[in-house]
Amino acid sequence: MYCFECGFKLIENSKFCSECGTKQPIKESEKIDENDLVTKNDLKYYNGELFTGESFGEWDFLEETDEDSGEKYEEGYFKTVNRKRKANYLNGKLHGLWEVMTENESGKFVITHKKEYSNGLILRDTEYNLDGTFKINAIYENGSTKLIESYLAGNLWLRTEYNGNKIHKEEYYHKIGQLSVKKTVILNNLGREVNVGNLKSYNENGTPLDDLSFDDNGNADGIWKRYNEKGELFLEQLYKNGKLINENYQEDKKRAWFRMT
């Protein structure tokens, strides 16, 4: 028996997954017939009680053979009220595709969540909106996160690239796809995220807004430059170990929302 959510091997007839905690499909004797559900005001009821998505049936496994490698694997299929799950296993471990399909307004099942595994290790994790646009796309290497892309209304707004557990690079984007902010973040000894190296931000038209510099402890260090909406430099500052040494400020060129502190 395997967990229908994460694929972890369980003791037969387990009600919950000991790995991820997910409630498992109901037993054969407890199966609910979908025809017994009553729909009122777009809500489903069973025996007069609100039905919250209890599962129909159990995993149904079929043995398949990979066309490229010739290896045999199991393909599992599971269905809920408006969702289907399918997963492939090899030697008891998730291998190949794991997919969730959700019913859209037209009654068609479309892929809303897809994972790729290799011998139990996750390689990729992608979530989709019902219209097929991206929500989240994550890439893994040796089980560790390498890249996460987050989307709003199908448009990329945050891209995070990981290099170990304590350092990552972040890129934020405007709605039109233009880069908004680019920075490097580390986890310091206090467990707080701080900026290190260069932080650059941009207008929607691509002109620079800020060009800032930080030391390895997250303190302002080096030359800071700030620009107005036209891309004109209006403030240049020199920092050392978090302390302001000197600055050159042109108030007549400052950007509208900028305020000196």
Stockholm file with secondary structure:
# STOCKHOLM 1.0

chainA/1-261         MYCFECGFKLIENSKFCSECGTKQPIKESEKIDENDLVTKNDLKYYNGELFTGESFGEWDFLEETDEDSGEKYEEGYFKTVNRKRKANYLNGKLHGLWEVMTENESGKFVITHKKEYSNGLILRDTEYNLDGTFKINAIYENGSTKLIESYLAGNLWLRTEYNGNKIHKEEYYHKIGQLSVKKTVILNNLGREVNVGNLKSYNENGTPLDDLSFDDNGNADGIWKRYNEKGELFLEQLYKNGKLINENYQEDKKRAWFRMT
#=GR chainA/1-261 SS CBCTTTCCBCCTTCSBCTTTCCBCCCCGGGCCCGGGCEEETTEEEETTEECCCCCEEEEEEEEEECTTTCCEEEEEEEECSSEEEEEEEETTEEEEEEEEEEECTTSCEEEEEEEEEETTEEEEEEEECTTSCEEEEEEEETTEEEEEEEEETTEEEEEEEESSSSEEEEEEECTTSCEEEEEEEEECTTSCEEEEEEEEEECTTSCEEEEEEECTTSCBCEEEEEECTTSCEEEEEEEETTEEEEEEECGGGCCTTCCCC
#=GC SS_cons         CBCTTTCCBCCTTCSBCTTTCCBCCCCGGGCCCGGGCEEETTEEEETTEECCCCCEEEEEEEEEECTTTCCEEEEEEEECSSEEEEEEEETTEEEEEEEEEEECTTSCEEEEEEEEEETTEEEEEEEECTTSCEEEEEEEETTEEEEEEEEETTEEEEEEEESSSSEEEEEEECTTSCEEEEEEEEECTTSCEEEEEEEEEECTTSCEEEEEEECTTSCBCEEEEEECTTSCEEEEEEEETTEEEEEEECGGGCCTTCCCC
//
